[in-house]
Amino acid sequence: MYHYYYVNNNQTLNPGLHHEVHTKEHAEQLGIRSAQYVGYFENEVEAVAHAKKIYLDADGCAICCPKAHRG
């Protein structure tokens, strides 16, 4: 299922201190105000791969992007 994905611009707002990728819905639930649009992808693995072009340390959110979460 396709989703819109965003990468958090503030790496300090997560436990791993990296730029975390979220679905649009989850980013809104978390109230993330500073995020960059990554794109519309079929899965989180593709979204995180693209987000790594923006931030090398991008990682998937454990909740909304578990298949791309590395910690």
Biotite code that builds the C-alpha atoms (Angstrom):
import biotite.structure as struc

atoms = struc.array([
    struc.Atom([0.000, 0.000, 0.000], chain_id="A", res_id=1, res_name="MET", atom_name="CA", element="C"),
    struc.Atom([1.389, 3.394, -0.977], chain_id="A", res_id=2, res_name="TYR", atom_name="CA", element="C"),
    struc.Atom([1.974, 6.136, 1.600], chain_id="A", res_id=3, res_name="HIS", atom_name="CA", element="C"),
    struc.Atom([3.410, 9.633, 1.712], chain_id="A", res_id=4, res_name="TYR", atom_name="CA", element="C"),
    struc.Atom([6.684, 9.678, 3.663], chain_id="A", res_id=5, res_name="TYR", atom_name="CA", element="C"),
    struc.Atom([8.518, 12.457, 5.471], chain_id="A", res_id=6, res_name="TYR", atom_name="CA", element="C"),
    struc.Atom([11.919, 12.615, 7.140], chain_id="A", res_id=7, res_name="VAL", atom_name="CA", element="C"),
    struc.Atom([12.271, 14.534, 10.394], chain_id="A", res_id=8, res_name="ASN", atom_name="CA", element="C"),
    struc.Atom([14.674, 17.480, 10.015], chain_id="A", res_id=9, res_name="ASN", atom_name="CA", element="C"),
    struc.Atom([15.537, 17.439, 13.720], chain_id="A", res_id=10, res_name="ASN", atom_name="CA", element="C"),
    struc.Atom([17.643, 14.412, 14.554], chain_id="A", res_id=11, res_name="GLN", atom_name="CA", element="C"),
    struc.Atom([17.474, 15.001, 18.291], chain_id="A", res_id=12, res_name="THR", atom_name="CA", element="C"),
    struc.Atom([13.759, 14.216, 18.585], chain_id="A", res_id=13, res_name="LEU", atom_name="CA", element="C"),
    struc.Atom([14.212, 10.426, 18.607], chain_id="A", res_id=14, res_name="ASN", atom_name="CA", element="C"),
    struc.Atom([16.103, 7.948, 20.792], chain_id="A", res_id=15, res_name="PRO", atom_name="CA", element="C"),
    struc.Atom([18.633, 6.979, 18.087], chain_id="A", res_id=16, res_name="GLY", atom_name="CA", element="C"),
    struc.Atom([19.593, 10.609, 17.408], chain_id="A", res_id=17, res_name="LEU", atom_name="CA", element="C"),
    struc.Atom([19.121, 10.180, 13.668], chain_id="A", res_id=18, res_name="HIS", atom_name="CA", element="C"),
    struc.Atom([16.731, 11.585, 11.066], chain_id="A", res_id=19, res_name="HIS", atom_name="CA", element="C"),
    struc.Atom([13.669, 9.398, 11.298], chain_id="A", res_id=20, res_name="GLU", atom_name="CA", element="C"),
    struc.Atom([11.307, 8.587, 8.416], chain_id="A", res_id=21, res_name="VAL", atom_name="CA", element="C"),
    struc.Atom([7.564, 8.565, 9.112], chain_id="A", res_id=22, res_name="HIS", atom_name="CA", element="C"),
    struc.Atom([4.373, 8.148, 7.166], chain_id="A", res_id=23, res_name="THR", atom_name="CA", element="C"),
    struc.Atom([2.454, 11.392, 6.781], chain_id="A", res_id=24, res_name="LYS", atom_name="CA", element="C"),
    struc.Atom([-0.231, 10.168, 9.175], chain_id="A", res_id=25, res_name="GLU", atom_name="CA", element="C"),
    struc.Atom([2.238, 9.229, 11.904], chain_id="A", res_id=26, res_name="HIS", atom_name="CA", element="C"),
    struc.Atom([4.225, 12.465, 11.533], chain_id="A", res_id=27, res_name="ALA", atom_name="CA", element="C"),
    struc.Atom([0.964, 14.374, 12.033], chain_id="A", res_id=28, res_name="GLU", atom_name="CA", element="C"),
    struc.Atom([0.059, 12.271, 15.093], chain_id="A", res_id=29, res_name="GLN", atom_name="CA", element="C"),
    struc.Atom([3.482, 13.021, 16.598], chain_id="A", res_id=30, res_name="LEU", atom_name="CA", element="C"),
    struc.Atom([3.134, 16.735, 15.861], chain_id="A", res_id=31, res_name="GLY", atom_name="CA", element="C"),
    struc.Atom([6.403, 16.902, 13.926], chain_id="A", res_id=32, res_name="ILE", atom_name="CA", element="C"),
    struc.Atom([6.714, 20.449, 12.645], chain_id="A", res_id=33, res_name="ARG", atom_name="CA", element="C"),
    struc.Atom([10.013, 20.292, 10.805], chain_id="A", res_id=34, res_name="SER", atom_name="CA", element="C"),
    struc.Atom([10.022, 17.514, 8.235], chain_id="A", res_id=35, res_name="ALA", atom_name="CA", element="C"),
    struc.Atom([10.971, 17.195, 4.596], chain_id="A", res_id=36, res_name="GLN", atom_name="CA", element="C"),
    struc.Atom([8.803, 15.386, 2.079], chain_id="A", res_id=37, res_name="TYR", atom_name="CA", element="C"),
    struc.Atom([10.511, 12.200, 0.867], chain_id="A", res_id=38, res_name="VAL", atom_name="CA", element="C"),
    struc.Atom([7.911, 10.942, -1.598], chain_id="A", res_id=39, res_name="GLY", atom_name="CA", element="C"),
    struc.Atom([5.054, 8.569, -2.283], chain_id="A", res_id=40, res_name="TYR", atom_name="CA", element="C"),
    struc.Atom([6.267, 4.981, -2.005], chain_id="A", res_id=41, res_name="PHE", atom_name="CA", element="C"),
    struc.Atom([4.851, 1.484, -1.904], chain_id="A", res_id=42, res_name="GLU", atom_name="CA", element="C"),
    struc.Atom([6.827, 0.601, 1.238], chain_id="A", res_id=43, res_name="ASN", atom_name="CA", element="C"),
    struc.Atom([9.028, 2.051, 3.937], chain_id="A", res_id=44, res_name="GLU", atom_name="CA", element="C"),
    struc.Atom([12.215, 0.389, 2.699], chain_id="A", res_id=45, res_name="VAL", atom_name="CA", element="C"),
    struc.Atom([12.004, 2.368, -0.551], chain_id="A", res_id=46, res_name="GLU", atom_name="CA", element="C"),
    struc.Atom([11.177, 5.541, 1.380], chain_id="A", res_id=47, res_name="ALA", atom_name="CA", element="C"),
    struc.Atom([14.161, 5.217, 3.713], chain_id="A", res_id=48, res_name="VAL", atom_name="CA", element="C"),
    struc.Atom([16.502, 4.472, 0.799], chain_id="A", res_id=49, res_name="ALA", atom_name="CA", element="C"),
    struc.Atom([15.354, 7.716, -0.810], chain_id="A", res_id=50, res_name="HIS", atom_name="CA", element="C"),
    struc.Atom([15.571, 9.626, 2.499], chain_id="A", res_id=51, res_name="ALA", atom_name="CA", element="C"),
    struc.Atom([19.233, 8.580, 2.791], chain_id="A", res_id=52, res_name="LYS", atom_name="CA", element="C"),
    struc.Atom([19.861, 10.841, -0.226], chain_id="A", res_id=53, res_name="LYS", atom_name="CA", element="C"),
    struc.Atom([18.707, 13.716, 1.987], chain_id="A", res_id=54, res_name="ILE", atom_name="CA", element="C"),
    struc.Atom([20.224, 12.560, 5.306], chain_id="A", res_id=55, res_name="TYR", atom_name="CA", element="C"),
    struc.Atom([22.778, 9.736, 5.312], chain_id="A", res_id=56, res_name="LEU", atom_name="CA", element="C"),
    struc.Atom([21.700, 8.682, 8.803], chain_id="A", res_id=57, res_name="ASP", atom_name="CA", element="C"),
    struc.Atom([17.990, 8.367, 7.921], chain_id="A", res_id=58, res_name="ALA", atom_name="CA", element="C"),
    struc.Atom([16.240, 5.433, 9.594], chain_id="A", res_id=59, res_name="ASP", atom_name="CA", element="C"),
    struc.Atom([12.698, 4.129, 9.631], chain_id="A", res_id=60, res_name="GLY", atom_name="CA", element="C"),
    struc.Atom([10.414, 4.778, 12.572], chain_id="A", res_id=61, res_name="CYS", atom_name="CA", element="C"),
    struc.Atom([9.968, 1.661, 14.708], chain_id="A", res_id=62, res_name="ALA", atom_name="CA", element="C"),
    struc.Atom([6.195, 2.198, 14.753], chain_id="A", res_id=63, res_name="ILE", atom_name="CA", element="C"),
    struc.Atom([5.202, 3.234, 11.224], chain_id="A", res_id=64, res_name="CYS", atom_name="CA", element="C"),
    struc.Atom([8.225, 1.938, 9.274], chain_id="A", res_id=65, res_name="CYS", atom_name="CA", element="C"),
    struc.Atom([9.259, -1.242, 11.140], chain_id="A", res_id=66, res_name="PRO", atom_name="CA", element="C"),
    struc.Atom([10.713, -3.022, 8.079], chain_id="A", res_id=67, res_name="LYS", atom_name="CA", element="C"),
    struc.Atom([13.184, -0.153, 7.614], chain_id="A", res_id=68, res_name="ALA", atom_name="CA", element="C"),
    struc.Atom([13.956, 0.465, 11.299], chain_id="A", res_id=69, res_name="HIS", atom_name="CA", element="C"),
    struc.Atom([17.569, -0.270, 12.260], chain_id="A", res_id=70, res_name="ARG", atom_name="CA", element="C"),
    struc.Atom([17.669, 1.421, 15.619], chain_id="A", res_id=71, res_name="GLY", atom_name="CA", element="C"),
])
